[in-house]
């Protein structure tokens, strides 16, 4: 469900940007602005949450244990 919401918001934002860019009416700058705001404040946070919700953040941090594991892999 979340995946479809993200795709829908992406399509709406990109559609708003393209409509504002190619259409020549007086509020076209506002459409471009709303599209950019939609991308950066709605689509990107939703996408980031969707991709990271089941991940363990400690697996991606450079801790001493992870550095030691990386060094062991390089030796092999």
PDB file of N, CA, C and O in Angstrom, chain B, residues numbered from 101:
ATOM      1  N   UNK B 101       0.826  -1.196   0.000  1.00  0.00           N
ATOM      2  CA  UNK B 101       0.000   0.000   0.000  1.00  0.00           C
ATOM      3  C   UNK B 101       0.867   1.256   0.000  1.00  0.00           C
ATOM      4  O   UNK B 101       0.600   2.200  -0.743  1.00  0.00           O
ATOM      5  N   UNK B 102       1.902   1.263   0.831  1.00  0.00           N
ATOM      6  CA  UNK B 102       2.783   2.421   0.924  1.00  0.00           C
ATOM      7  C   UNK B 102       3.505   2.650  -0.406  1.00  0.00           C
ATOM      8  O   UNK B 102       3.726   3.788  -0.820  1.00  0.00           O
ATOM      9  N   UNK B 103       3.865   1.550  -1.061  1.00  0.00           N
ATOM     10  CA  UNK B 103       4.560   1.645  -2.342  1.00  0.00           C
ATOM     11  C   UNK B 103       3.704   2.377  -3.376  1.00  0.00           C
ATOM     12  O   UNK B 103       4.215   3.213  -4.121  1.00  0.00           O
ATOM     13  N   UNK B 104       2.425   2.072  -3.425  1.00  0.00           N
ATOM     14  CA  UNK B 104       1.526   2.712  -4.375  1.00  0.00           C
ATOM     15  C   UNK B 104       1.294   4.185  -4.038  1.00  0.00           C
ATOM     16  O   UNK B 104       1.157   5.017  -4.935  1.00  0.00           O
ATOM     17  N   UNK B 105       1.251   4.502  -2.746  1.00  0.00           N
ATOM     18  CA  UNK B 105       1.117   5.893  -2.321  1.00  0.00           C
ATOM     19  C   UNK B 105       2.337   6.706  -2.753  1.00  0.00           C
ATOM     20  O   UNK B 105       2.199   7.837  -3.219  1.00  0.00           O
ATOM     21  N   UNK B 106       3.528   6.130  -2.598  1.00  0.00           N
ATOM     22  CA  UNK B 106       4.754   6.823  -2.995  1.00  0.00           C
ATOM     23  C   UNK B 106       4.768   7.046  -4.499  1.00  0.00           C
ATOM     24  O   UNK B 106       5.107   8.135  -4.962  1.00  0.00           O
ATOM     25  N   UNK B 107       4.406   6.028  -5.262  1.00  0.00           N
ATOM     26  CA  UNK B 107       4.387   6.162  -6.726  1.00  0.00           C
ATOM     27  C   UNK B 107       3.351   7.201  -7.151  1.00  0.00           C
ATOM     28  O   UNK B 107       3.613   7.998  -8.053  1.00  0.00           O
ATOM     29  N   UNK B 108       2.185   7.203  -6.519  1.00  0.00           N
ATOM     30  CA  UNK B 108       1.148   8.177  -6.842  1.00  0.00           C
ATOM     31  C   UNK B 108       1.618   9.602  -6.553  1.00  0.00           C
ATOM     32  O   UNK B 108       1.428  10.499  -7.375  1.00  0.00           O
ATOM     33  N   UNK B 109       2.228   9.810  -5.392  1.00  0.00           N
ATOM     34  CA  UNK B 109       2.731  11.142  -5.049  1.00  0.00           C
ATOM     35  C   UNK B 109       3.854  11.569  -5.993  1.00  0.00           C
ATOM     36  O   UNK B 109       3.947  12.741  -6.359  1.00  0.00           O
ATOM     37  N   UNK B 110       4.693  10.634  -6.382  1.00  0.00           N
ATOM     38  CA  UNK B 110       5.760  10.942  -7.332  1.00  0.00           C
ATOM     39  C   UNK B 110       5.181  11.367  -8.678  1.00  0.00           C
ATOM     40  O   UNK B 110       5.626  12.356  -9.261  1.00  0.00           O
ATOM     41  N   UNK B 111       4.205  10.635  -9.167  1.00  0.00           N
ATOM     42  CA  UNK B 111       3.584  10.972 -10.446  1.00  0.00           C
ATOM     43  C   UNK B 111       2.899  12.340 -10.374  1.00  0.00           C
ATOM     44  O   UNK B 111       3.001  13.135 -11.308  1.00  0.00           O
ATOM     45  N   UNK B 112       2.207  12.613  -9.272  1.00  0.00           N
ATOM     46  CA  UNK B 112       1.551  13.905  -9.122  1.00  0.00           C
ATOM     47  C   UNK B 112       2.556  15.052  -9.055  1.00  0.00           C
ATOM     48  O   UNK B 112       2.337  16.106  -9.652  1.00  0.00           O
ATOM     49  N   UNK B 113       3.650  14.852  -8.334  1.00  0.00           N
ATOM     50  CA  UNK B 113       4.655  15.902  -8.217  1.00  0.00           C
ATOM     51  C   UNK B 113       5.351  16.162  -9.540  1.00  0.00           C
ATOM     52  O   UNK B 113       5.505  17.314  -9.944  1.00  0.00           O
ATOM     53  N   UNK B 114       5.768  15.117 -10.210  1.00  0.00           N
ATOM     54  CA  UNK B 114       6.437  15.283 -11.505  1.00  0.00           C
ATOM     55  C   UNK B 114       5.456  15.843 -12.533  1.00  0.00           C
ATOM     56  O   UNK B 114       5.831  16.673 -13.361  1.00  0.00           O
ATOM     57  N   UNK B 115       4.220  15.399 -12.485  1.00  0.00           N
ATOM     58  CA  UNK B 115       3.203  15.943 -13.377  1.00  0.00           C
ATOM     59  C   UNK B 115       2.967  17.420 -13.140  1.00  0.00           C
ATOM     60  O   UNK B 115       2.788  18.184 -14.089  1.00  0.00           O
ATOM     61  N   UNK B 116       2.965  17.824 -11.886  1.00  0.00           N
ATOM     62  CA  UNK B 116       2.798  19.235 -11.558  1.00  0.00           C
ATOM     63  C   UNK B 116       3.977  20.064 -12.069  1.00  0.00           C
ATOM     64  O   UNK B 116       3.788  21.158 -12.601  1.00  0.00           O
ATOM     65  N   UNK B 117       5.182  19.545 -11.907  1.00  0.00           N
ATOM     66  CA  UNK B 117       6.372  20.256 -12.396  1.00  0.00           C
ATOM     67  C   UNK B 117       6.333  20.386 -13.919  1.00  0.00           C
ATOM     68  O   UNK B 117       6.567  21.466 -14.461  1.00  0.00           O
ATOM     69  N   UNK B 118       6.041  19.299 -14.595  1.00  0.00           N
ATOM     70  CA  UNK B 118       6.013  19.328 -16.055  1.00  0.00           C
ATOM     71  C   UNK B 118       4.880  20.196 -16.589  1.00  0.00           C
ATOM     72  O   UNK B 118       5.064  20.914 -17.572  1.00  0.00           O
ATOM     73  N   UNK B 119       3.720  20.141 -15.958  1.00  0.00           N
ATOM     74  CA  UNK B 119       2.608  20.986 -16.374  1.00  0.00           C
ATOM     75  C   UNK B 119       2.949  22.460 -16.195  1.00  0.00           C
ATOM     76  O   UNK B 119       2.665  23.282 -17.067  1.00  0.00           O
ATOM     77  N   UNK B 120       3.552  22.786 -15.072  1.00  0.00           N
ATOM     78  CA  UNK B 120       3.946  24.172 -14.838  1.00  0.00           C
ATOM     79  C   UNK B 120       5.031  24.636 -15.782  1.00  0.00           C
ATOM     80  O   UNK B 120       5.071  25.809 -16.154  1.00  0.00           O
ATOM     81  N   UNK B 121       5.910  23.736 -16.173  1.00  0.00           N
ATOM     82  CA  UNK B 121       7.000  24.103 -17.070  1.00  0.00           C
ATOM     83  C   UNK B 121       6.513  24.298 -18.505  1.00  0.00           C
ATOM     84  O   UNK B 121       6.914  25.250 -19.173  1.00  0.00           O
ATOM     85  N   UNK B 122       5.657  23.408 -18.974  1.00  0.00           N
ATOM     86  CA  UNK B 122       5.235  23.459 -20.367  1.00  0.00           C
ATOM     87  C   UNK B 122       3.979  24.298 -20.599  1.00  0.00           C
ATOM     88  O   UNK B 122       3.783  24.812 -21.701  1.00  0.00           O
ATOM     89  N   UNK B 123       3.140  24.445 -19.601  1.00  0.00           N
ATOM     90  CA  UNK B 123       1.934  25.261 -19.757  1.00  0.00           C
ATOM     91  C   UNK B 123       2.305  26.727 -19.575  1.00  0.00           C
ATOM     92  O   UNK B 123       3.178  27.061 -18.774  1.00  0.00           O
ATOM     93  N   UNK B 124       1.652  27.575 -20.305  1.00  0.00           N
ATOM     94  CA  UNK B 124       2.019  28.983 -20.252  1.00  0.00           C
ATOM     95  C   UNK B 124       0.984  29.863 -19.605  1.00  0.00           C
ATOM     96  O   UNK B 124       0.748  30.969 -20.090  1.00  0.00           O
ATOM     97  N   UNK B 125       0.355  29.430 -18.532  1.00  0.00           N
ATOM     98  CA  UNK B 125      -0.617  30.296 -17.875  1.00  0.00           C
ATOM     99  C   UNK B 125      -0.002  30.949 -16.646  1.00  0.00           C
ATOM    100  O   UNK B 125       1.137  30.648 -16.286  1.00  0.00           O
ATOM    101  N   UNK B 126      -0.739  31.833 -16.006  1.00  0.00           N
ATOM    102  CA  UNK B 126      -0.158  32.716 -15.001  1.00  0.00           C
ATOM    103  C   UNK B 126       0.288  32.021 -13.710  1.00  0.00           C
ATOM    104  O   UNK B 126       1.160  32.550 -13.022  1.00  0.00           O
ATOM    105  N   UNK B 127      -0.259  30.887 -13.362  1.00  0.00           N
ATOM    106  CA  UNK B 127       0.123  30.193 -12.132  1.00  0.00           C
ATOM    107  C   UNK B 127       1.070  29.026 -12.377  1.00  0.00           C
ATOM    108  O   UNK B 127       1.142  28.111 -11.557  1.00  0.00           O
ATOM    109  N   UNK B 128       1.784  29.041 -13.471  1.00  0.00           N
ATOM    110  CA  UNK B 128       2.654  27.909 -13.785  1.00  0.00           C
ATOM    111  C   UNK B 128       3.834  27.818 -12.813  1.00  0.00           C
ATOM    112  O   UNK B 128       4.304  26.720 -12.515  1.00  0.00           O
ATOM    113  N   UNK B 129       4.315  28.965 -12.315  1.00  0.00           N
ATOM    114  CA  UNK B 129       5.412  28.921 -11.334  1.00  0.00           C
ATOM    115  C   UNK B 129       4.971  28.277 -10.030  1.00  0.00           C
ATOM    116  O   UNK B 129       5.756  27.588  -9.377  1.00  0.00           O
ATOM    117  N   UNK B 130       3.733  28.496  -9.654  1.00  0.00           N
ATOM    118  CA  UNK B 130       3.207  27.878  -8.431  1.00  0.00           C
ATOM    119  C   UNK B 130       3.111  26.362  -8.582  1.00  0.00           C
ATOM    120  O   UNK B 130       3.390  25.622  -7.639  1.00  0.00           O
ATOM    121  N   UNK B 131       2.716  25.901  -9.771  1.00  0.00           N
ATOM    122  CA  UNK B 131       2.660  24.454  -9.997  1.00  0.00           C
ATOM    123  C   UNK B 131       4.042  23.827  -9.884  1.00  0.00           C
ATOM    124  O   UNK B 131       4.192  22.753  -9.302  1.00  0.00           O
ATOM    125  N   UNK B 132       5.046  24.488 -10.435  1.00  0.00           N
ATOM    126  CA  UNK B 132       6.415  23.978 -10.325  1.00  0.00           C
ATOM    127  C   UNK B 132       6.837  23.945  -8.856  1.00  0.00           C
ATOM    128  O   UNK B 132       7.430  22.968  -8.399  1.00  0.00           O
ATOM    129  N   UNK B 133       6.536  24.996  -8.130  1.00  0.00           N
ATOM    130  CA  UNK B 133       6.877  25.056  -6.707  1.00  0.00           C
ATOM    131  C   UNK B 133       6.180  23.992  -5.883  1.00  0.00           C
ATOM    132  O   UNK B 133       6.797  23.368  -5.020  1.00  0.00           O
ATOM    133  N   UNK B 134       4.896  23.782  -6.142  1.00  0.00           N
ATOM    134  CA  UNK B 134       4.163  22.743  -5.415  1.00  0.00           C
ATOM    135  C   UNK B 134       4.700  21.350  -5.741  1.00  0.00           C
ATOM    136  O   UNK B 134       4.746  20.475  -4.876  1.00  0.00           O
ATOM    137  N   UNK B 135       5.101  21.158  -6.979  1.00  0.00           N
ATOM    138  CA  UNK B 135       5.689  19.870  -7.359  1.00  0.00           C
ATOM    139  C   UNK B 135       7.003  19.610  -6.644  1.00  0.00           C
ATOM    140  O   UNK B 135       7.255  18.498  -6.182  1.00  0.00           O
ATOM    141  N   UNK B 136       7.840  20.635  -6.553  1.00  0.00           N
ATOM    142  CA  UNK B 136       9.124  20.489  -5.863  1.00  0.00           C
ATOM    143  C   UNK B 136       8.910  20.275  -4.368  1.00  0.00           C
ATOM    144  O   UNK B 136       9.581  19.443  -3.757  1.00  0.00           O
ATOM    145  N   UNK B 137       7.991  21.014  -3.785  1.00  0.00           N
ATOM    146  CA  UNK B 137       7.682  20.821  -2.361  1.00  0.00           C
ATOM    147  C   UNK B 137       7.152  19.412  -2.123  1.00  0.00           C
ATOM    148  O   UNK B 137       7.507  18.769  -1.135  1.00  0.00           O
ATOM    149  N   UNK B 138       6.305  18.936  -3.025  1.00  0.00           N
ATOM    150  CA  UNK B 138       5.781  17.572  -2.891  1.00  0.00           C
ATOM    151  C   UNK B 138       6.883  16.531  -2.953  1.00  0.00           C
ATOM    152  O   UNK B 138       6.861  15.549  -2.210  1.00  0.00           O
ATOM    153  N   UNK B 139       7.849  16.745  -3.840  1.00  0.00           N
ATOM    154  CA  UNK B 139       8.970  15.797  -3.926  1.00  0.00           C
ATOM    155  C   UNK B 139       9.797  15.776  -2.646  1.00  0.00           C
ATOM    156  O   UNK B 139      10.072  14.710  -2.096  1.00  0.00           O
ATOM    157  N   UNK B 140      10.190  16.954  -2.177  1.00  0.00           N
ATOM    158  CA  UNK B 140      11.131  16.997  -1.071  1.00  0.00           C
ATOM    159  C   UNK B 140      10.516  16.832   0.306  1.00  0.00           C
ATOM    160  O   UNK B 140      11.199  16.397   1.232  1.00  0.00           O
ATOM    161  N   UNK B 141       9.251  17.167   0.462  1.00  0.00           N
ATOM    162  CA  UNK B 141       8.641  17.052   1.784  1.00  0.00           C
ATOM    163  C   UNK B 141       7.666  15.886   1.920  1.00  0.00           C
ATOM    164  O   UNK B 141       7.251  15.559   3.032  1.00  0.00           O
ATOM    165  N   UNK B 142       7.298  15.263   0.818  1.00  0.00           N
ATOM    166  CA  UNK B 142       6.364  14.129   0.893  1.00  0.00           C
ATOM    167  C   UNK B 142       6.984  12.868   0.313  1.00  0.00           C
ATOM    168  O   UNK B 142       7.049  11.847   0.998  1.00  0.00           O
ATOM    169  N   UNK B 143       7.444  12.915  -0.940  1.00  0.00           N
ATOM    170  CA  UNK B 143       7.905  11.709  -1.616  1.00  0.00           C
ATOM    171  C   UNK B 143       9.208  11.194  -1.009  1.00  0.00           C
ATOM    172  O   UNK B 143       9.287  10.018  -0.653  1.00  0.00           O
ATOM    173  N   UNK B 144      10.221  12.031  -0.881  1.00  0.00           N
ATOM    174  CA  UNK B 144      11.511  11.558  -0.366  1.00  0.00           C
ATOM    175  C   UNK B 144      11.428  11.036   1.074  1.00  0.00           C
ATOM    176  O   UNK B 144      11.995   9.979   1.351  1.00  0.00           O
ATOM    177  N   UNK B 145      10.750  11.725   2.005  1.00  0.00           N
ATOM    178  CA  UNK B 145      10.631  11.139   3.350  1.00  0.00           C
ATOM    179  C   UNK B 145       9.849   9.828   3.378  1.00  0.00           C
ATOM    180  O   UNK B 145      10.227   8.900   4.095  1.00  0.00           O
ATOM    181  N   UNK B 146       8.767   9.740   2.609  1.00  0.00           N
ATOM    182  CA  UNK B 146       8.009   8.486   2.567  1.00  0.00           C
ATOM    183  C   UNK B 146       8.855   7.357   1.994  1.00  0.00           C
ATOM    184  O   UNK B 146       8.832   6.238   2.506  1.00  0.00           O
ATOM    185  N   UNK B 147       9.600   7.649   0.935  1.00  0.00           N
ATOM    186  CA  UNK B 147      10.458   6.640   0.332  1.00  0.00           C
ATOM    187  C   UNK B 147      11.550   6.202   1.308  1.00  0.00           C
ATOM    188  O   UNK B 147      11.826   5.009   1.437  1.00  0.00           O
ATOM    189  N   UNK B 148      12.166   7.158   1.990  1.00  0.00           N
ATOM    190  CA  UNK B 148      13.213   6.817   2.957  1.00  0.00           C
ATOM    191  C   UNK B 148      12.671   5.957   4.086  1.00  0.00           C
ATOM    192  O   UNK B 148      13.304   4.979   4.484  1.00  0.00           O
ATOM    193  N   UNK B 149      11.514   6.311   4.599  1.00  0.00           N
ATOM    194  CA  UNK B 149      10.899   5.512   5.659  1.00  0.00           C
ATOM    195  C   UNK B 149      10.569   4.115   5.159  1.00  0.00           C
ATOM    196  O   UNK B 149      10.821   3.132   5.855  1.00  0.00           O
ATOM    197  N   UNK B 150      10.009   4.019   3.966  1.00  0.00           N
ATOM    198  CA  UNK B 150       9.609   2.730   3.406  1.00  0.00           C
ATOM    199  C   UNK B 150      10.814   1.816   3.229  1.00  0.00           C
ATOM    200  O   UNK B 150      10.714   0.617   3.490  1.00  0.00           O
ATOM    201  N   UNK B 151      11.941   2.348   2.797  1.00  0.00           N
ATOM    202  CA  UNK B 151      13.118   1.529   2.540  1.00  0.00           C
ATOM    203  C   UNK B 151      13.891   1.178   3.815  1.00  0.00           C
ATOM    204  O   UNK B 151      14.584   0.161   3.839  1.00  0.00           O
ATOM    205  N   UNK B 152      13.792   1.984   4.866  1.00  0.00           N
ATOM    206  CA  UNK B 152      14.591   1.774   6.071  1.00  0.00           C
ATOM    207  C   UNK B 152      13.800   1.236   7.255  1.00  0.00           C
ATOM    208  O   UNK B 152      14.389   1.032   8.317  1.00  0.00           O
ATOM    209  N   UNK B 153      12.507   0.997   7.131  1.00  0.00           N
ATOM    210  CA  UNK B 153      11.700   0.674   8.305  1.00  0.00           C
ATOM    211  C   UNK B 153      12.067  -0.647   8.977  1.00  0.00           C
ATOM    212  O   UNK B 153      11.899  -0.762  10.191  1.00  0.00           O
ATOM    213  N   UNK B 154      12.555  -1.639   8.254  1.00  0.00           N
ATOM    214  CA  UNK B 154      12.897  -2.928   8.861  1.00  0.00           C
ATOM    215  C   UNK B 154      14.395  -3.167   8.962  1.00  0.00           C
ATOM    216  O   UNK B 154      14.828  -4.297   9.188  1.00  0.00           O
ATOM    217  N   UNK B 155      15.179  -2.132   8.801  1.00  0.00           N
ATOM    218  CA  UNK B 155      16.636  -2.268   8.829  1.00  0.00           C
ATOM    219  C   UNK B 155      17.171  -1.940  10.223  1.00  0.00           C
ATOM    220  O   UNK B 155      16.575  -1.166  10.972  1.00  0.00           O
ATOM    221  N   UNK B 156      18.299  -2.543  10.544  1.00  0.00           N
ATOM    222  CA  UNK B 156      18.976  -2.234  11.796  1.00  0.00           C
ATOM    223  C   UNK B 156      20.049  -1.193  11.496  1.00  0.00           C
ATOM    224  O   UNK B 156      20.961  -1.453  10.711  1.00  0.00           O
ATOM    225  N   UNK B 157      19.952  -0.046  12.098  1.00  0.00           N
ATOM    226  CA  UNK B 157      20.859   1.061  11.808  1.00  0.00           C
ATOM    227  C   UNK B 157      22.293   0.744  12.233  1.00  0.00           C
ATOM    228  O   UNK B 157      23.241   1.286  11.665  1.00  0.00           O
ATOM    229  N   UNK B 158      22.453  -0.123  13.221  1.00  0.00           N
ATOM    230  CA  UNK B 158      23.804  -0.472  13.683  1.00  0.00           C
ATOM    231  C   UNK B 158      24.594  -1.227  12.619  1.00  0.00           C
ATOM    232  O   UNK B 158      25.824  -1.204  12.635  1.00  0.00           O
ATOM    233  N   UNK B 159      23.910  -1.892  11.699  1.00  0.00           N
ATOM    234  CA  UNK B 159      24.609  -2.597  10.625  1.00  0.00           C
ATOM    235  C   UNK B 159      25.290  -1.645   9.662  1.00  0.00           C
ATOM    236  O   UNK B 159      26.213  -2.044   8.953  1.00  0.00           O
ATOM    237  N   UNK B 160      24.857  -0.395   9.621  1.00  0.00           N
ATOM    238  CA  UNK B 160      25.385   0.573   8.661  1.00  0.00           C
ATOM    239  C   UNK B 160      26.286   1.618   9.302  1.00  0.00           C
ATOM    240  O   UNK B 160      26.802   2.495   8.610  1.00  0.00           O
ATOM    241  N   UNK B 161      26.479   1.538  10.604  1.00  0.00           N
ATOM    242  CA  UNK B 161      27.334   2.498  11.295  1.00  0.00           C
ATOM    243  C   UNK B 161      28.773   1.976  11.339  1.00  0.00           C
ATOM    244  O   UNK B 161      29.003   0.767  11.380  1.00  0.00           O
ATOM    245  N   UNK B 162      29.721   2.887  11.330  1.00  0.00           N
ATOM    246  CA  UNK B 162      31.126   2.508  11.418  1.00  0.00           C
ATOM    247  C   UNK B 162      31.540   2.384  12.882  1.00  0.00           C
ATOM    248  O   UNK B 162      32.139   3.297  13.452  1.00  0.00           O
ATOM    249  N   UNK B 163      31.218   1.263  13.466  1.00  0.00           N
ATOM    250  CA  UNK B 163      31.629   0.978  14.832  1.00  0.00           C
ATOM    251  C   UNK B 163      32.919   0.166  14.796  1.00  0.00           C
ATOM    252  O   UNK B 163      33.352  -0.275  13.731  1.00  0.00           O
ATOM    253  N   UNK B 164      33.519  -0.025  15.942  1.00  0.00           N
ATOM    254  CA  UNK B 164      34.769  -0.779  16.009  1.00  0.00           C
ATOM    255  C   UNK B 164      34.571  -2.215  15.508  1.00  0.00           C
ATOM    256  O   UNK B 164      35.418  -2.752  14.795  1.00  0.00           O
ATOM    257  N   UNK B 165      33.459  -2.822  15.883  1.00  0.00           N
ATOM    258  CA  UNK B 165      33.198  -4.197  15.452  1.00  0.00           C
ATOM    259  C   UNK B 165      33.034  -4.289  13.934  1.00  0.00           C
ATOM    260  O   UNK B 165      33.556  -5.209  13.305  1.00  0.00           O
ATOM    261  N   UNK B 166      32.317  -3.342  13.355  1.00  0.00           N
ATOM    262  CA  UNK B 166      32.129  -3.364  11.903  1.00  0.00           C
ATOM    263  C   UNK B 166      33.432  -3.085  11.170  1.00  0.00           C
ATOM    264  O   UNK B 166      33.690  -3.667  10.116  1.00  0.00           O
ATOM    265  N   UNK B 167      34.254  -2.201  11.718  1.00  0.00           N
ATOM    266  CA  UNK B 167      35.554  -1.942  11.098  1.00  0.00           C
ATOM    267  C   UNK B 167      36.442  -3.178  11.153  1.00  0.00           C
ATOM    268  O   UNK B 167      37.160  -3.479  10.199  1.00  0.00           O
ATOM    269  N   UNK B 168      36.391  -3.893  12.276  1.00  0.00           N
ATOM    270  CA  UNK B 168      37.167  -5.129  12.390  1.00  0.00           C
ATOM    271  C   UNK B 168      36.691  -6.178  11.381  1.00  0.00           C
ATOM    272  O   UNK B 168      37.506  -6.883  10.786  1.00  0.00           O
ATOM    273  N   UNK B 169      35.382  -6.279  11.190  1.00  0.00           N
ATOM    274  CA  UNK B 169      34.840  -7.218  10.202  1.00  0.00           C
ATOM    275  C   UNK B 169      35.306  -6.855   8.794  1.00  0.00           C
ATOM    276  O   UNK B 169      35.652  -7.735   8.006  1.00  0.00           O
ATOM    277  N   UNK B 170      35.314  -5.566   8.479  1.00  0.00           N
ATOM    278  CA  UNK B 170      35.752  -5.126   7.160  1.00  0.00           C
ATOM    279  C   UNK B 170      37.233  -5.432   6.947  1.00  0.00           C
ATOM    280  O   UNK B 170      37.635  -5.834   5.855  1.00  0.00           O
ATOM    281  N   UNK B 171      38.034  -5.246   7.973  1.00  0.00           N
ATOM    282  CA  UNK B 171      39.463  -5.528   7.865  1.00  0.00           C
ATOM    283  C   UNK B 171      39.721  -7.033   7.668  1.00  0.00           C
ATOM    284  O   UNK B 171      40.606  -7.425   6.908  1.00  0.00           O
ATOM    285  N   UNK B 172      38.945  -7.852   8.354  1.00  0.00           N
ATOM    286  CA  UNK B 172      39.068  -9.309   8.187  1.00  0.00           C
ATOM    287  C   UNK B 172      38.696  -9.746   6.771  1.00  0.00           C
ATOM    288  O   UNK B 172      39.330 -10.639   6.210  1.00  0.00           O
ATOM    289  N   UNK B 173      37.680  -9.124   6.200  1.00  0.00           N
ATOM    290  CA  UNK B 173      37.281  -9.457   4.832  1.00  0.00           C
ATOM    291  C   UNK B 173      38.340  -9.062   3.818  1.00  0.00           C
ATOM    292  O   UNK B 173      38.545  -9.756   2.822  1.00  0.00           O
ATOM    293  N   UNK B 174      39.019  -7.931   4.074  1.00  0.00           N
ATOM    294  CA  UNK B 174      40.071  -7.473   3.168  1.00  0.00           C
ATOM    295  C   UNK B 174      41.271  -8.399   3.182  1.00  0.00           C
ATOM    296  O   UNK B 174      41.945  -8.548   2.163  1.00  0.00           O
ATOM    297  N   UNK B 175      41.549  -9.022   4.308  1.00  0.00           N
ATOM    298  CA  UNK B 175      42.687  -9.933   4.423  1.00  0.00           C
ATOM    299  C   UNK B 175      42.455 -11.209   3.634  1.00  0.00           C
ATOM    300  O   UNK B 175      43.410 -11.832   3.168  1.00  0.00           O
ATOM    301  N   UNK B 176      41.208 -11.604   3.480  1.00  0.00           N
ATOM    302  CA  UNK B 176      40.898 -12.868   2.790  1.00  0.00           C
ATOM    303  C   UNK B 176      41.013 -12.743   1.335  1.00  0.00           C
ATOM    304  O   UNK B 176      40.786 -13.712   0.612  1.00  0.00           O
TER     305      UNK B 176
END
